[in-house]
Amino acid sequence: QVQLVESGGGLVQAGGSLRLSCVASGSIITWRLMNVSWYRQAPGSQRELVADIRSGTRTPYADYVKGRFTISRDNAKNAVYLQMNRLKPEDTAVYYCKAGDGFWGQGTQVTVSS
């Protein structure tokens, strides 16, 4: 079992930055082998993939965040981060961390004001 806790969300003005963290606990050895992803879900919308990071490689970002968001991983801290720059109001959503095929965190709210 892997438990995930996200943090770092909040209210920010358009153009600002936030750094989200996803910290894992439980089966850490297993977690370190997992693909870890950030998803987001806006009110009334489906959950969508933002970015993911695989062990040793990095997969492409969603077009709507490319060039603005950066995903990174620190296995020594059991953490994956999402650095979000040049935020837009349309980035407002609950951001979730996912590990492997089905381990999810509880989400962290990001609100971007115009």
C-alpha positions as CSV (number, residue, x, y, z in Angstrom):
1,Q,0.0,0.0,0.0
2,V,1.1,3.5,-0.8
3,Q,-0.4,6.6,0.8
4,L,-0.1,10.0,-0.8
5,V,-0.5,13.5,0.7
6,E,-0.6,16.6,-1.5
7,S,0.1,20.1,-0.3
8,G,1.0,23.5,-1.6
9,G,-2.2,24.6,-3.1
10,G,-3.8,28.0,-2.4
11,L,-5.1,31.2,-3.9
12,V,-2.8,33.1,-6.2
13,Q,-3.2,35.9,-8.8
14,A,-2.9,35.2,-12.5
15,G,0.7,35.2,-13.5
16,G,1.8,33.9,-10.1
17,S,3.4,30.6,-9.1
18,L,2.8,27.7,-6.8
19,R,4.7,24.5,-6.0
20,L,2.7,21.5,-5.2
21,S,4.1,18.5,-3.3
22,C,3.1,14.9,-3.2
23,V,4.7,12.9,-0.4
24,A,4.5,9.2,-0.3
25,S,4.4,6.8,2.7
26,G,3.9,3.1,3.2
27,S,5.5,0.8,0.6
28,I,8.2,3.2,-0.4
29,I,10.3,0.7,-2.3
30,T,7.3,0.0,-4.4
31,W,6.5,3.7,-4.8
32,R,10.0,4.5,-6.1
33,L,9.4,2.1,-9.0
34,M,6.0,3.6,-9.9
35,N,5.0,6.1,-12.5
36,V,3.7,9.2,-10.6
37,S,1.3,11.7,-12.2
38,W,-0.4,14.9,-11.4
39,Y,-4.1,15.3,-12.4
40,R,-6.5,18.1,-12.0
41,Q,-10.3,18.4,-11.8
42,A,-12.2,21.6,-12.2
43,P,-15.8,22.0,-11.1
44,G,-18.1,20.3,-13.6
45,S,-15.2,18.8,-15.5
46,Q,-13.6,15.4,-15.8
47,R,-10.3,14.7,-14.2
48,E,-7.4,15.4,-16.6
49,L,-3.8,14.4,-16.8
50,V,-1.4,17.3,-16.3
51,A,2.0,15.6,-16.2
52,D,3.7,12.4,-15.2
53,I,7.1,11.2,-14.4
54,R,8.4,7.7,-14.9
55,S,11.4,6.1,-13.2
56,G,14.3,7.4,-15.2
57,T,12.3,9.3,-17.8
58,R,9.9,12.1,-18.2
59,T,6.8,12.0,-20.4
60,P,5.4,14.9,-22.3
61,Y,3.2,17.5,-20.5
62,A,-0.4,18.2,-21.4
63,D,-0.4,21.0,-24.1
64,Y,-2.3,23.4,-21.8
65,V,0.5,23.4,-19.2
66,K,3.6,22.9,-21.5
67,G,6.2,25.5,-20.9
68,R,4.6,26.7,-17.6
69,F,4.6,23.6,-15.4
70,T,7.5,21.4,-14.4
71,I,7.3,18.0,-12.7
72,S,10.2,16.6,-10.7
73,R,10.9,13.8,-8.3
74,D,13.1,13.4,-5.2
75,N,13.1,9.8,-4.2
76,A,15.3,10.6,-1.1
77,K,12.3,12.7,0.2
78,N,9.7,10.3,-1.2
79,A,8.2,13.2,-3.0
80,V,7.1,14.4,-6.4
81,Y,6.6,18.1,-7.1
82,L,4.7,20.2,-9.6
83,Q,6.1,23.7,-10.1
84,M,3.5,25.9,-11.7
85,N,4.4,29.2,-13.2
86,R,2.5,31.9,-15.1
87,L,-0.7,30.5,-13.7
88,K,-4.0,31.3,-15.4
89,P,-7.6,31.4,-14.1
90,E,-8.3,28.3,-16.1
91,D,-5.7,26.4,-14.1
92,T,-8.1,26.6,-11.1
93,A,-8.9,23.1,-10.0
94,V,-8.2,20.4,-7.4
95,Y,-4.9,18.9,-8.1
96,Y,-4.3,15.2,-7.4
97,C,-1.3,13.0,-7.2
98,K,-1.5,9.5,-8.5
99,A,1.0,6.7,-8.1
100,G,0.9,3.5,-10.2
101,D,-2.4,2.3,-11.4
102,G,-4.6,3.3,-8.5
103,F,-3.1,5.1,-5.5
104,W,-4.5,8.6,-5.2
105,G,-4.0,11.5,-2.8
106,Q,-6.8,13.6,-1.4
107,G,-6.1,16.6,-3.6
108,T,-5.1,20.1,-3.0
109,Q,-7.1,23.1,-4.2
110,V,-5.5,25.7,-6.5
111,T,-7.4,28.9,-7.2
112,V,-6.1,31.5,-9.6
113,S,-7.8,34.9,-9.6
114,S,-7.9,37.2,-12.6
